[in-house]
Amino acid sequence: MIKQNVKLQIEQPAWWLIFSGNQLLQVTNSPALPHRTAKQLDFVSEYFEQVIEVGHYQQSPCYMIDMGAEIAEQQIGEFFGLRDLLIESDQELFNIAARAWQVALFLRTHRYCGQCGHATQRIDWELAVQCPTCQHRCYPRISPCIIVAIRHNNKILLAQGRHHKNDMYSTLAGFVESGESLEQAVHREVMEEVGVEIHNLRYFNSQPWPFPHSLMMGYLADYKSGEIKVDGHEIIKADWFDFNNLPLTPAPYSIAGQLIQATIDQ
Ligand SMILES: [Zn+2]
């Protein structure tokens, strides 16, 4: 799916994912990515050797170029954060952009071997880098994260994290620890963050989340016992909300939004 060492067809139109710093080149059209031939992108021509194909969208290939810290003079658009594209575009295109960003970030952060410190090399046949000295090989980092909606009769448990903006309440989430199953992670996170016991855990679905490389795995669960007691570190407020009287919650394109809707629909 992801291809390195792409032979560019210079006349063929493609979607371009061009990163500079932590921003993505976006245009004012919809969708917000440039759809051009390589010939029309002379400002990045020096990067054409490093192009990585990250998928297809509407019959055109999607190419990623990472300019690192460089800022190129160009006319076709402006650089914005990836989250802006999330709001502007459809899920399929956003997922491609998310994949491109994770690949760019992987290559930026694996230029040297973590075992012996030698410079790494990219491998041709799969997306990985390898150390020519000690053969240590690294793949893009994916961090499994659980996210869970907890129901109690006609109420849902929602919490406000330290980093939530605009008084937003969401479902609970957290990273899976080493040696832990997804289900164990759900029980542990819920207990740690709000002090509540749950049961009837049902897998819902998953969503890659490129901030920076999470794979969110969603669960629905029922309340079992305990009083809400927030941890005060990650979670600052939590409460049971009646389905008819919800606070501000995440948008439906996010897995948190979908979990909340699925809880109400049950
Ligand atoms: Zn090494």
Boltz pocket constraint, residues with backbone or C-beta under 6 A from the ligand:
constraints:
  - pocket:
      binder: B
      contacts: [[A, 113], [A, 114], [A, 115], [A, 116], [A, 117], [A, 118], [A, 131], [A, 132], [A, 133], [A, 134], [A, 135], [A, 136]]
      max_distance: 6.0
